[in-house]
Amino acid sequence: MGATLLTMRGVPACVVVLWLVSFGSTAAPILAGGETSKVPVAHAAPRPSVSFSPGPIKTGYTKDGSVDIKATVTATVDPKDRTDDIKIKISGHRRVAVANIQRDKAEGTVTFEVRGKSPTAKNKQDGNTTIEAWIKGKLAGSASAIVVIPAAIGTPHPQANGVVQPKNLVTDATTSPAANDLPAGMVALGTWYQHWLAIPVVDQFGNALDSIYDGVPVTESHIPINKKMSGGTYKDPVGRVRAVAAVLAGSLVALTWPNQPAFALAQPNGQDTVNVSVEVGGHSLNPAVVNRTRKWSTAANGDVTVQIIWP
């Protein structure tokens, strides 16, 4: 609809304006002479919004309590002055816990920690837990939360084949390789012939284990091997050892052992196949080490070749 200008006889010279308004719109008044006057139109305030970083949110947990795994999340609020109104909620499967919520109105951010409580189901790789930001009863933003756990040793399995240099090592329950079940104050002396393998670990979706598990200890049959996860893998010494003796820690023979001549293997040639249970942060891997074969042979010159076959 428009506005109509009326003129009437006997009316003093002035601007006569009829201003008709249709629903949902405002027409500018038309002045005498055909000019229009600008009238400010009120606009509704923009609806607040919240974005999450990172998104999706990946977190985890250890079953043995060895490491406190948490994801630190930042929620950015627009406009900033609504930061204090933000309420963080969890919807869907409550597989996570939210803690340590911190607000910074000047920056327009809300930071908090997300810890896993139970793993996301294998068939829900995109997550079935949602972290939401609410403002005055209205949803302003959300992000999916996924709880990953160490689930299996990945493939292809690392293999090796070649001559290995013998090393005289002093070992105990704190070293890698480790020597367990020693009497207190004792260490083991041995000559080791081994390859160091980088063992891949995958999560329940078959993906390389996320870096949130970096630093989490690895055990075999729940016995520490004194290695930790790093970049989705852990290092494992695989080969043969010629055990020599158990001696007092710090004794002269222990201190000088690394520089002594290497001992030959008691069994110069042979092979065996091993199965080993493996845990990461208390989570049992399935499959773990299954049907890993070690073959070793000693040449006439004393060189030892170790082959690792792992289908």
Beta strands, then each sheet from edge to edge (+ up, - down):
strand 1: 49-53
strand 2: 57-59
strand 3: 71-78
strand 4: 86-92
strand 5: 96-104
strand 6: 109-116
strand 7: 129-135
strand 8: 138-147
strand 9: 150-153
strand 10: 160-164
strand 11: 167-171
strand 12: 186-203
strand 13: 217-220
strand 14: 223-228
strand 15: 233-248
strand 16: 270-276
strand 17: 278-280
strand 18: 283-284
strand 19: 289-298
strand 20: 304-309
sheet 1: 1+ 3- 6+ 5-
sheet 2: 2+ 8+ 7- 4+
sheet 3: 9+ 12- 11+
sheet 4: 9+ 12- 15+
sheet 5: 10+ 20- 19+ 16-
sheet 6: 14+ 13- 17+ 18-
end
